[in-house]
């Protein structure tokens, strides 16, 4: 009897989870190659997560690199190797928060201008459909920014983890070290 799509998806997820666990164990044993494979597996997701928070490509690239360096240095502290992805996301959330804290302090002392250096799409392109798409993206992110400013820091993080990073309630509660009911309350 052939497997259903859901069963195939579950099997693939289990294979990926066991692959990640094996790679984490190898990396903990000193294999740089295994850690490089972990970076390859998770780099895109972590970069996207950071970019959604900073909306500046260069900052997101720097922070993503810091996240993986921190993970490499702290891999021996990871208690549950099967929780590597959640642990990596937690590092990302913390690094993003640190970035904004530092940026606010520097802005107070004049190290950064008040306006955020947010990547803006290049709308000078003569290709009309692409230019219009870029305008829509710009408008979308402007609305998202206004929405996020109205939320508390916890509500903002829950929103981003749920709708931008596509984590489920259980994963969000693990990342933020909060109960699922607390996450649901902030999501509501």
C-alpha positions in Angstrom: 0.0 0.0 0.0 1.5 3.3 -1.0 2.3 6.0 1.5 0.1 9.1 1.7 1.6 12.6 1.2 1.3 13.2 5.0 3.1 10.0 5.8 5.8 10.8 3.3 6.2 14.3 4.9 6.4 12.7 8.4 9.0 10.2 7.2 11.1 13.0 5.5 10.9 15.1 8.7 12.0 12.1 10.8 14.9 11.4 8.4 15.9 15.1 8.5 15.7 15.1 12.4 17.9 12.0 12.7 20.3 13.5 10.1 20.5 16.7 12.1 21.0 14.8 15.4 23.8 12.8 13.8 25.5 15.9 12.5 25.2 17.7 15.8 26.8 14.7 17.6 29.6 14.6 15.0 30.2 18.4 15.3 30.3 18.1 19.1 33.0 15.4 18.6 35.0 18.0 16.7 33.9 17.5 13.1 34.0 20.9 11.3 32.6 19.3 8.2 29.5 18.2 10.2 29.1 21.7 11.5 29.4 23.1 8.0 26.6 20.8 6.9 24.5 22.1 9.7 25.2 25.7 8.6 24.2 24.7 5.1 20.9 23.2 6.4 19.9 26.2 8.5 21.6 29.2 7.1 18.8 30.3 4.9 16.2 30.0 7.6 18.3 31.9 10.2 19.2 34.6 7.8 15.6 35.1 6.8 14.6 35.2 10.5 17.2 37.9 11.2 16.4 39.8 8.1 12.7 40.0 9.1 13.8 41.7 12.3 16.5 44.0 11.0 15.3 44.6 7.4 18.9 45.4 6.5 20.8 42.9 4.4 24.3 43.7 5.7 23.2 43.7 9.4 21.4 40.4 8.8 24.4 38.8 7.2 26.7 40.0 10.1 24.2 38.8 12.8 23.7 35.5 11.0 27.5 34.9 11.0 27.6 35.8 14.7 24.8 33.3 15.4 26.7 30.4 13.8 30.0 31.4 15.4 28.2 31.5 18.8 26.6 28.1 18.1 29.9 26.6 17.1 31.6 27.8 20.3 28.7 26.8 22.5 27.8 23.5 20.9 29.1 21.6 24.0 26.5 23.4 26.1 23.6 22.1 24.1 21.8 19.7 26.4 19.5 18.0 24.0 21.0 17.5 20.5 17.5 16.9 19.0 16.7 20.5 20.0 19.5 22.0 17.8 17.1 23.9 15.5 15.2 25.5 18.4 18.4 26.3 20.2 19.8 28.0 17.0 16.6 30.0 16.7 16.8 31.1 20.3 20.4 32.3 19.7 19.1 34.2 16.7 16.3 35.8 18.7 18.7 36.8 21.4 21.3 38.2 18.9 18.6 40.2 17.1 17.5 41.7 20.5 21.1 42.5 21.4 21.5 44.2 18.0 18.5 46.5 18.7 19.6 47.2 22.2 23.0 48.3 21.0 21.5 50.3 18.2 19.2 52.2 20.6 22.2 53.0 22.9 24.3 54.2 20.0 21.4 56.3 18.6 21.2 58.0 22.0 24.9 59.0 21.8 24.7 59.9 18.1 26.6 56.9 16.7 23.6 56.1 14.4 21.2 58.5 12.7 17.6 58.3 14.0 16.3 56.9 10.7 16.7 53.2 10.3 18.9 52.0 7.5 16.3 49.7 6.1 16.8 48.1 2.7 14.5 49.7 0.2 13.8 48.0 -3.1 15.3 49.5 -6.2 12.4 51.1 -8.0 14.4 52.8 -10.7 14.2 49.7 -12.8 12.4 50.4 -16.1 10.8 46.9 -16.0 7.2 48.1 -15.0 5.9 44.8 -13.5 9.0 44.4 -11.4 9.0 48.0 -10.3 5.3 47.7 -9.3 6.1 44.5 -7.4 8.9 46.3 -5.5 6.5 49.2 -4.6 4.0 46.7 -3.3 6.7 45.0 -1.2 7.9 48.3 0.1 4.3 49.2 1.1 3.8 45.8 2.7 6.9 46.2 4.8 5.9 49.7 5.8 2.5 48.4 7.0 4.2 45.5 8.9 6.6 48.0 10.5 3.7 50.1 11.7 1.9 47.0 13.1 5.0 45.8 14.9 5.6 49.2 16.5 2.2 48.9 18.2 3.0 45.5 19.8 4.9 44.9 23.0 8.3 43.3 22.5 6.9 39.8 23.5 3.9 40.2 21.2 6.2 41.3 18.4 8.5 38.3 18.8 5.6 35.8 19.0 4.1 37.4 15.9 7.4 37.2 14.0 8.2 33.6 15.1 4.6 32.5 14.1 3.9 34.3 10.9 7.3 35.1 9.5 9.4 32.2 10.7 6.5 29.7 10.5 7.1 28.1 13.9 4.2 26.4 15.7 3.1 27.2 19.2 5.2 24.5 20.8 8.3 25.6 19.0 7.7 29.2 19.9 7.3 28.3 23.6 10.6 26.4 23.5 12.4 29.2 21.8 11.1 31.9 24.2 11.1 29.6 27.2 7.5 30.4 27.9 4.5 28.2 28.4 2.3 27.5 25.4 -0.6 29.3 27.1 1.5 32.4 27.4 2.5 32.2 23.8 -1.1 31.8 22.8 -2.1 34.8 24.9 0.6 37.0 23.2 -0.4 35.7 19.8 -4.0 36.5 20.4 
